[in-house]
Every structure is written in structure tokens, then in C-alpha cells.
Amino acid sequence: MSNKFNANALSEYCKNYARKVAADAYQQGPTLSGQQIMSLTAIPQINLLVISSLADKWRADAEKFRSPYFDFTAPDVQEALQNFMNVVSQYIAVRREHLEPLLADATCRTIKLVFDPRSYFDEMFRNQPDFTLSADVLKQITRYTKINTFIPTSIAQRMNGKPFIYVNQAISYLDEVLSQRGHELEHYDGFVAKLGEKHPMDVAALLRSHVPDAIPAPPARSFFDAAEPATPPAPLVPAADVPKETKPALAPQPDPTPAPDTADESGTGGPIFSNKPAGPTPVAPTAYPSQMQTGNLSRPSDTNAESLVAAAHAAPSLNDTLREAAAADGLPTMAKTFRHTPVETVARSISLNQKFQFINQLFNGNANAYNQAIDEIDSLDNYGQALDLISYRYASQYLWDMSSDEVSELVEILKRKFA
């Protein structure tokens, strides 16, 4: 549901509108034919969406008719089945209790198409199976769209003859079309007037206010973030470097609401705000913690420390020595060699630890989705196709962080597979 609408108000309006339209339409008889549905309301878009819903249900029922015991791929069977569907479609007869929900849904979708076309097409694209938008489906969408028809038409032109595109690519095309031709969107005034002929529409009540319902809570902090100290601890310094007297950073401020002249019963600081002696003078806080005197054995001399540090920097490690030797000989290191070694399949090149990371971090813990994705990647022909698949399909479907280590590791494996 688009956030522009009050969901309850929109649903209630569409039900009331459908109820009034159906009450008038069914005065002639108990059922409506296809031709009667085509002229059911004064808005052709609503009528077409009802027909579209009937077509979807008819195709779903026809699929149920298929049997595993017969060959439905035979040309004669396909032709006969198509003729059967065409003949039956000429005898549409819908009763009111079946049509009214379809009419209410078509009304809601039409209102969304008028007031928020971006959300309308975005939702339609995201509901496509396998997160892909085929050219045939887009053709059907164009056929049943009579408001802002330039949107699906422009997306079809951008597909440039491709049999399908991934959904997030279609959504990017949608945003391009709206940014370039948003001034061509049809205004809602005429549709509101036509809808109001059957049931008055309160646009202000239908559309959601721009004020959010609730202030979103700040993101929860990690336990480990909360466990960190608010300020880093002060560095340890020799006791000789700590100043003997340190003034407080701020001068003492008088209490804006002085307490009455009472004595401190705790016995720790003497009377408070009285003319009696106030007890011992408090010691000003120092900027650094005090040091415990442990004698000369507690810390090495500066000369020994400096010599040890210099020796540590002077002596190269074994890894440094091997790395320099390899660079001098022009030989690649073992890590570089492994990273660039081609692999036969993506599935076999993923370690067990990587597999668990990919399933948990990239596929929301769904092992079946992971296996299906890896098999599909292995079936591709080149690196470009593999990169498009994970970028336009899986990254959008599972909301990947493209800068994460898991995505980077997967891309490196793809490079080795299609090198």
C-alpha cells in the first residue's frame, strides 16, 4: 500500500463504491456478461481491471485442468484447449457476490494509479514471480492500462526487445520515465468527479497527512557499542610528570536553589551551608590517575626500551623476507595465485565457512534459495551475465549491502569462474 493513502479510508470507500455500482448493475438479472462488465462504470480503467482479474482467474483454473496422465504439449491438444478457452470466454456470467470484491479491488487499484502511479507500477513489478518482468507480462500490463499509458509503453521501449529484465531494472526505468515525463501525468479532478457520481469522495480523508503517525525510534545500539566507555581512559604517565596542583576545569558554581541550613548526618563532610567549620578542604581532581611507586624494577630504563624497539624494527619478519624475495623475482605470492586460479564451478570453489556466511548474510538463512542461486550462476555463460544476475535480482530481492565482505568474496569467486 502506498504511504500516500489512509489504508482504512481507501478500503472503505472502494467497498462502498462497489456496493452501489453492483446494486444498480444487477437490477436486470442475477449475472453480468463480459460486455456488461466492459460498461459497468463510467471509468473504463476500472472495467478493464475487472476483466483482467477474470482473465487471471480463468488462466489459473485452466492450469488446474491439466493432468499428469496426458500429454498437454501435443499440438492438437494445445489447439483444442485454446479454442475451448476462447469459446468459454465468450460466455462470462458473474454473480454479484463474486463480482463485488473484484470491483472493489479494481477501484482501489485505479485510485492508486491516478493519485500515485509510481507506487502502482512499483507494486505490480515487485509481485512478478522470480523477480523478473517479461516482455509478455509488460504487454499485458499495457493492454489493461488506460490511465498514464505512456509509463508501461516507455518501459517496453527501454527493454529494447529483451525477453525479460530484472525487477529492479524495471523500477529504475520507471523512475527515469517519471522524471522525464512526469508533467504528462493525468490529473485526478476528472476521475474524482466521475467516482463521486456513485459515491462522493473526500480526497482529504483519503490521502494520508504529511505528518508521520509516530516519530521513528533511533536505531538500537549494539551491546558491544554500549559496553564501550563514553570517553577513552587517560594515558598512563610517569608520576614525576603529574602536576602537584591542578586547578579544576570549571570554577565552582553556586547552587541556584540553596538548601536550608541543616547538618550533614552522614558524618562524612560536616555541616553544610552553616557558619560552623566545614571540615577538611577537598582535594582538586587531577587530569591523570596517580601512579603506584614500585621501585626501579617496575619499568625498564629508557635506554633499554629504545634499544628493544629499534631492534624490533630492524629485524624483518619471515613473511617480509619471502614477500620481498618474491617481488624481486617477479613471482606472485601464494595468496594472489590462489585468488586468480580459475575454478570449474562456483559451488565447488566456495568453502564450507563461506557457504554458511553466504546463506546467513546474503540469503537470510534460506539454504534452498542459496543453492538455487549458485546453480543458476553456474549455468551462465560469462561474467557479465553473472554480475547482472546478482546485482539486479538477488541484491534487490534480499537487500544486500554491496560493500559487505560477503558480496566482495562472491564477486571474486565469479571472476575466477569466468576468467
C-alpha positions as CSV (number, residue, x, y, z in Angstrom):
1,M,0.0,0.0,0.0
2,S,1.3,3.4,-0.9
3,N,2.1,5.7,2.0
4,K,0.1,8.4,0.3
5,F,-3.2,6.8,1.3
6,N,-5.1,6.2,4.5
7,A,-5.5,2.4,4.1
8,N,-8.7,2.1,6.0
9,A,-10.3,5.1,4.3
10,L,-9.3,3.8,0.9
11,S,-10.6,0.3,1.5
12,E,-13.9,1.6,3.0
13,Y,-14.5,3.9,0.0
14,C,-13.8,1.2,-2.6
15,K,-16.2,-1.2,-0.8
16,N,-19.0,1.4,-0.7
17,Y,-18.5,2.4,-4.3
18,A,-18.5,-1.3,-5.5
19,R,-21.6,-1.9,-3.4
20,K,-23.6,0.9,-5.0
21,V,-22.4,0.1,-8.6
22,A,-23.3,-3.6,-8.2
23,A,-26.7,-2.7,-6.7
24,D,-27.6,-0.8,-9.9
25,A,-26.0,-3.2,-12.3
26,Y,-27.7,-6.3,-11.0
27,Q,-31.2,-5.0,-11.3
28,Q,-31.5,-6.6,-14.7
29,G,-30.6,-10.1,-13.7
30,P,-28.6,-12.4,-11.4
31,T,-25.4,-12.3,-13.6
32,L,-23.4,-10.0,-15.7
33,S,-21.8,-10.8,-19.1
34,G,-18.4,-9.7,-20.4
35,Q,-20.0,-6.9,-22.4
36,Q,-21.9,-5.6,-19.5
37,I,-18.8,-5.6,-17.3
38,M,-17.0,-3.5,-20.0
39,S,-19.5,-0.8,-19.5
40,L,-20.0,-1.4,-15.7
41,T,-18.8,2.1,-14.5
42,A,-18.1,5.5,-16.1
43,I,-14.3,4.9,-15.8
44,P,-13.0,2.4,-18.4
45,Q,-9.9,1.7,-16.3
46,I,-12.0,0.1,-13.5
47,N,-13.9,-2.0,-16.0
48,L,-10.7,-3.2,-17.7
49,L,-9.1,-4.2,-14.4
50,V,-12.2,-6.3,-13.5
51,I,-11.8,-8.1,-16.9
52,S,-8.1,-8.5,-16.2
53,S,-8.8,-10.2,-12.9
54,L,-11.3,-12.5,-14.5
55,A,-8.7,-13.4,-17.2
56,D,-6.1,-14.2,-14.5
57,K,-8.5,-16.4,-12.6
58,W,-9.6,-18.2,-15.8
59,R,-5.9,-19.0,-16.7
60,A,-5.3,-20.3,-13.2
61,D,-8.4,-22.5,-13.4
62,A,-7.3,-23.8,-16.9
63,E,-3.9,-24.8,-15.4
64,K,-5.7,-26.9,-12.8
65,F,-7.4,-28.8,-15.7
66,R,-4.0,-30.2,-16.8
67,S,-3.3,-33.8,-15.8
68,P,0.0,-35.6,-15.4
69,Y,-1.5,-38.6,-17.2
70,F,-1.9,-36.8,-20.6
71,D,0.3,-35.0,-23.0
72,F,-0.9,-31.4,-22.9
73,T,2.1,-30.3,-25.0
74,A,0.8,-32.1,-28.1
75,P,-0.1,-29.5,-30.8
76,D,-3.6,-30.9,-31.3
77,V,-4.3,-30.7,-27.5
78,Q,-2.9,-27.2,-27.3
79,E,-5.0,-26.0,-30.2
80,A,-8.2,-27.7,-28.8
81,L,-7.5,-26.2,-25.3
82,Q,-7.0,-22.7,-26.7
83,N,-10.2,-23.0,-28.7
84,F,-12.0,-24.2,-25.6
85,M,-10.8,-21.3,-23.6
86,N,-11.8,-18.8,-26.3
87,V,-15.3,-20.2,-26.6
88,V,-15.9,-20.3,-22.8
89,S,-14.6,-16.7,-22.5
90,Q,-17.5,-15.6,-24.7
91,Y,-20.0,-16.8,-22.1
92,I,-18.9,-14.8,-19.0
93,A,-21.6,-14.9,-16.3
94,V,-20.6,-13.4,-13.0
95,R,-22.9,-13.3,-9.9
96,R,-22.9,-10.3,-7.6
97,E,-21.2,-12.0,-4.7
98,H,-18.3,-12.9,-6.9
99,L,-18.0,-9.6,-8.8
100,E,-18.3,-7.1,-6.0
101,P,-14.9,-8.0,-4.4
102,L,-13.2,-7.8,-7.9
103,L,-14.9,-4.4,-8.5
104,A,-13.7,-3.0,-5.1
105,D,-10.2,-4.2,-5.8
106,A,-10.2,-2.7,-9.3
107,T,-11.5,0.6,-7.9
108,C,-8.7,0.8,-5.3
109,R,-6.1,0.0,-8.0
110,T,-7.5,2.7,-10.3
111,I,-7.4,5.3,-7.5
112,K,-3.7,4.4,-6.8
113,L,-2.9,4.6,-10.5
114,V,-4.4,8.1,-10.6
115,F,-3.0,9.5,-7.4
116,D,0.3,7.6,-7.1
117,P,1.3,5.9,-10.4
118,R,4.8,5.3,-9.2
119,S,3.6,3.1,-6.3
120,Y,1.1,1.4,-8.6
121,F,3.6,0.1,-11.1
122,D,6.3,-0.5,-8.4
123,E,4.0,-2.8,-6.5
124,M,2.9,-4.6,-9.8
125,F,6.6,-5.2,-10.8
126,R,7.6,-6.5,-7.4
127,N,4.8,-9.0,-7.4
128,Q,6.2,-10.7,-10.5
129,P,7.5,-14.3,-10.0
130,D,11.3,-14.9,-9.9
131,F,11.8,-11.2,-9.6
132,T,11.7,-10.7,-13.4
133,L,9.5,-8.7,-15.7
134,S,8.9,-10.5,-19.0
135,A,8.0,-8.7,-22.2
136,D,4.8,-10.7,-22.4
137,V,3.7,-9.6,-18.9
138,L,4.5,-6.0,-19.7
139,K,2.5,-6.3,-22.9
140,Q,-0.5,-7.5,-20.8
141,I,0.0,-4.6,-18.4
142,T,0.0,-2.1,-21.3
143,R,-3.1,-3.7,-22.7
144,Y,-5.1,-3.2,-19.5
145,T,-3.8,0.3,-18.7
146,K,-5.8,3.2,-19.9
147,I,-4.5,5.9,-17.5
148,N,-1.0,7.2,-17.9
149,T,-0.4,4.7,-20.6
150,F,2.9,6.3,-21.6
151,I,4.6,4.7,-18.5
152,P,4.4,1.0,-19.5
153,T,4.9,1.9,-23.1
154,S,8.2,3.8,-22.4
155,I,9.4,0.9,-20.2
156,A,8.8,-1.5,-23.1
157,Q,10.8,0.7,-25.4
158,R,13.7,0.8,-22.9
159,M,13.7,-3.0,-22.8
160,N,14.8,-2.8,-26.5
161,G,13.5,-6.3,-27.5
162,K,14.8,-8.2,-24.5
163,P,12.6,-11.1,-23.4
164,F,12.8,-10.1,-19.8
165,I,14.5,-7.7,-17.4
166,Y,15.0,-7.9,-13.6
167,V,12.5,-6.1,-11.5
168,N,14.9,-3.5,-10.0
169,Q,16.0,-2.6,-13.6
170,A,12.3,-2.1,-14.5
171,I,11.9,0.1,-11.4
172,S,14.9,2.2,-12.5
173,Y,13.3,2.6,-15.9
174,L,10.0,3.6,-14.1
175,D,11.9,6.4,-12.2
176,E,13.5,7.6,-15.4
177,V,10.2,7.8,-17.2
178,L,8.6,9.7,-14.4
179,S,11.5,12.1,-14.0
180,Q,11.4,12.9,-17.8
181,R,7.7,12.9,-18.5
182,G,6.1,13.5,-15.1
183,H,4.3,16.5,-16.5
184,E,2.2,14.3,-18.7
185,L,0.5,12.5,-15.7
186,E,-3.3,12.8,-15.8
187,H,-4.9,15.0,-13.1
188,Y,-7.2,13.4,-10.7
189,D,-10.0,16.0,-10.8
190,G,-12.0,14.4,-13.6
191,F,-11.7,10.9,-12.0
192,V,-12.9,12.2,-8.7
193,A,-15.9,13.8,-10.3
194,K,-16.8,10.5,-12.1
195,L,-16.4,8.4,-9.0
196,G,-18.4,10.9,-7.0
197,E,-21.4,10.3,-9.3
198,K,-21.9,7.0,-7.5
199,H,-20.3,7.7,-4.1
200,P,-18.9,11.0,-3.0
201,M,-15.1,11.0,-2.4
202,D,-13.4,13.0,0.4
203,V,-9.9,13.4,-1.0
204,A,-8.6,15.0,2.2
205,A,-9.7,11.9,4.2
206,L,-8.5,9.5,1.6
207,L,-4.9,10.9,1.4
208,R,-2.6,10.5,4.3
209,S,-1.3,13.6,6.1
210,H,2.3,14.5,5.6
211,V,2.8,14.4,9.3
212,P,4.1,11.0,10.3
213,D,1.9,8.9,12.6
214,A,4.8,8.4,15.0
215,I,8.3,9.6,15.4
216,P,10.6,6.7,14.4
217,A,12.8,5.3,17.1
218,P,16.5,5.7,16.8
219,P,18.4,2.6,15.7
220,A,19.2,0.3,18.5
221,R,22.7,0.3,19.7
222,S,24.8,-2.9,19.8
223,F,25.5,-4.3,23.2
224,F,29.2,-4.1,22.4
225,D,28.8,-0.4,21.5
226,A,27.0,0.3,24.7
227,A,29.7,-1.5,26.7
228,E,32.4,0.8,25.4
229,P,33.3,3.7,27.7
230,A,31.9,7.1,26.8
231,T,35.4,8.7,26.8
232,P,38.8,6.9,26.4
233,P,40.8,6.4,29.5
234,A,43.6,8.9,30.2
235,P,47.1,7.6,29.3
236,L,49.4,6.5,32.0
237,V,52.4,8.8,32.5
238,P,55.3,8.8,35.0
239,A,54.4,10.1,38.4
240,A,57.0,12.8,38.1
241,D,55.2,14.3,35.2
242,V,51.9,14.7,37.1
243,P,51.4,18.3,38.3
244,K,51.3,18.7,42.0
245,E,48.4,21.1,41.9
246,T,45.8,21.2,39.2
247,K,43.0,23.7,39.0
248,P,39.5,22.5,38.2
249,A,38.4,22.9,34.7
250,L,35.4,25.0,35.8
251,A,35.0,27.3,38.7
252,P,32.5,26.2,41.3
253,Q,29.0,27.4,40.6
254,P,26.6,28.5,43.3
255,D,23.6,26.3,43.8
256,P,20.6,28.0,42.2
257,T,18.3,26.7,44.9
258,P,20.2,26.7,48.2
259,A,19.2,24.1,50.7
260,P,18.2,25.1,54.3
261,D,20.8,25.4,57.0
262,T,20.9,21.7,58.0
263,A,23.7,19.5,59.2
264,D,25.0,16.5,57.3
265,E,24.0,13.4,59.3
266,S,26.3,11.1,57.3
267,G,29.4,12.2,59.2
268,T,31.4,12.4,56.0
269,G,31.7,16.1,55.3
270,G,30.5,18.0,58.3
271,P,27.7,20.7,58.3
272,I,26.5,22.1,55.0
273,F,25.7,25.8,54.5
274,S,26.4,26.7,58.1
275,N,28.7,29.0,59.9
276,K,30.5,26.1,61.6
277,P,33.8,24.8,60.3
278,A,33.2,22.8,57.1
279,G,35.7,20.1,57.7
280,P,38.8,19.2,55.6
281,T,39.3,21.0,52.3
282,P,38.6,18.7,49.3
283,V,41.4,17.9,47.0
284,A,41.1,19.2,43.5
285,P,40.8,16.4,40.8
286,T,43.8,15.7,38.7
287,A,43.8,15.1,34.9
288,Y,45.7,11.8,35.2
289,P,45.4,8.8,37.6
290,S,48.0,8.5,40.3
291,Q,50.9,6.1,39.8
292,M,52.0,3.4,42.2
293,Q,55.6,3.6,43.2
294,T,57.0,0.2,42.6
295,G,60.7,1.0,42.6
296,N,63.3,0.7,39.8
297,L,62.3,-2.8,38.8
298,S,58.7,-1.8,37.8
299,R,59.8,-0.3,34.4
300,P,62.8,-0.6,32.2
301,S,65.2,2.2,31.7
302,D,64.6,4.5,28.7
303,T,67.9,3.3,27.2
304,N,66.9,-0.4,27.2
305,A,63.4,0.3,25.9
306,E,64.7,2.3,23.0
307,S,67.2,-0.4,22.1
308,L,64.5,-3.1,22.1
309,V,62.1,-1.0,19.9
310,A,64.9,-0.3,17.5
311,A,65.9,-4.0,17.3
312,A,62.3,-5.0,16.7
313,H,62.0,-2.6,13.7
314,A,65.4,-3.5,12.3
315,A,64.9,-7.3,12.1
316,P,62.5,-8.2,9.2
317,S,60.0,-11.0,9.7
318,L,60.0,-14.2,7.7
319,N,56.9,-13.1,5.8
320,D,58.5,-9.8,4.9
321,T,61.6,-11.6,3.7
322,L,59.6,-14.0,1.5
323,R,57.4,-11.2,0.1
324,E,60.4,-9.1,-0.9
325,A,62.1,-12.2,-2.5
326,A,59.0,-12.9,-4.5
327,A,58.7,-9.3,-5.6
328,A,62.4,-9.2,-6.6
329,D,62.0,-12.4,-8.7
330,G,58.7,-11.2,-10.2
331,L,56.9,-14.2,-8.7
332,P,53.3,-13.9,-7.5
333,T,52.6,-14.6,-3.8
334,M,50.6,-17.7,-2.8
335,A,47.5,-15.6,-1.9
336,K,47.5,-13.8,-5.3
337,T,48.0,-17.1,-7.1
338,F,45.0,-18.7,-5.3
339,R,42.7,-15.7,-5.9
340,H,43.4,-15.8,-9.6
341,T,43.2,-19.5,-10.1
342,P,40.2,-20.4,-12.4
343,V,37.5,-22.7,-11.0
344,E,35.2,-25.1,-12.7
345,T,32.1,-24.4,-10.7
346,V,31.1,-21.7,-8.3
347,A,29.6,-24.3,-5.9
348,R,32.9,-26.3,-5.5
349,S,35.0,-23.1,-5.1
350,I,33.0,-22.0,-2.0
351,S,34.4,-23.2,1.3
352,L,32.2,-24.6,4.0
353,N,32.7,-21.5,6.1
354,Q,31.9,-19.2,3.1
355,K,28.8,-21.2,2.4
356,F,27.4,-20.7,5.9
357,Q,28.3,-17.0,5.7
358,F,26.6,-16.6,2.3
359,I,23.4,-18.4,3.4
360,N,23.1,-16.4,6.6
361,Q,24.2,-13.0,5.4
362,L,23.1,-12.9,1.8
363,F,20.1,-15.2,1.7
364,N,18.5,-14.6,5.1
365,G,19.3,-18.1,6.3
366,N,17.5,-19.8,3.3
367,A,19.7,-22.7,2.2
368,N,17.3,-23.6,-0.7
369,A,17.5,-20.0,-2.1
370,Y,21.3,-20.1,-1.8
371,N,21.5,-23.5,-3.7
372,Q,19.2,-22.3,-6.4
373,A,21.2,-19.1,-6.9
374,I,24.5,-20.9,-7.1
375,D,23.1,-23.4,-9.6
376,E,21.7,-20.6,-11.7
377,I,25.1,-18.7,-11.7
378,D,26.9,-21.9,-12.8
379,S,24.6,-22.2,-15.7
380,L,25.5,-18.8,-17.1
381,D,28.0,-18.2,-20.0
382,N,30.0,-15.2,-18.9
383,Y,30.9,-12.8,-16.0
384,G,28.7,-10.0,-17.2
385,Q,25.6,-12.2,-17.0
386,A,26.6,-13.4,-13.5
387,L,27.1,-9.8,-12.3
388,D,23.8,-8.7,-13.7
389,L,22.1,-11.6,-12.0
390,I,23.4,-10.9,-8.5
391,S,23.1,-7.1,-9.0
392,Y,19.6,-6.8,-10.5
393,R,18.0,-9.8,-8.9
394,Y,19.4,-11.2,-5.7
395,A,20.8,-7.9,-4.4
396,S,17.4,-6.3,-4.6
397,Q,15.4,-9.3,-3.5
398,Y,17.5,-9.8,-0.3
399,L,18.6,-6.2,0.2
400,W,22.3,-6.9,0.1
401,D,24.9,-4.4,1.3
402,M,27.1,-4.3,-1.8
403,S,30.1,-3.1,0.2
404,S,30.0,-6.1,2.6
405,D,32.8,-8.7,2.7
406,E,30.4,-11.5,1.7
407,V,29.4,-9.8,-1.6
408,S,33.1,-9.0,-2.3
409,E,34.0,-12.6,-1.8
410,L,31.2,-13.8,-4.0
411,V,32.3,-11.4,-6.8
412,E,35.9,-12.6,-6.6
413,I,34.6,-16.2,-7.0
414,L,32.7,-15.1,-10.1
415,K,35.8,-13.6,-11.6
416,R,37.7,-16.8,-11.0
417,K,34.8,-18.9,-12.5
418,F,34.5,-16.8,-15.7
419,A,38.2,-15.8,-16.1
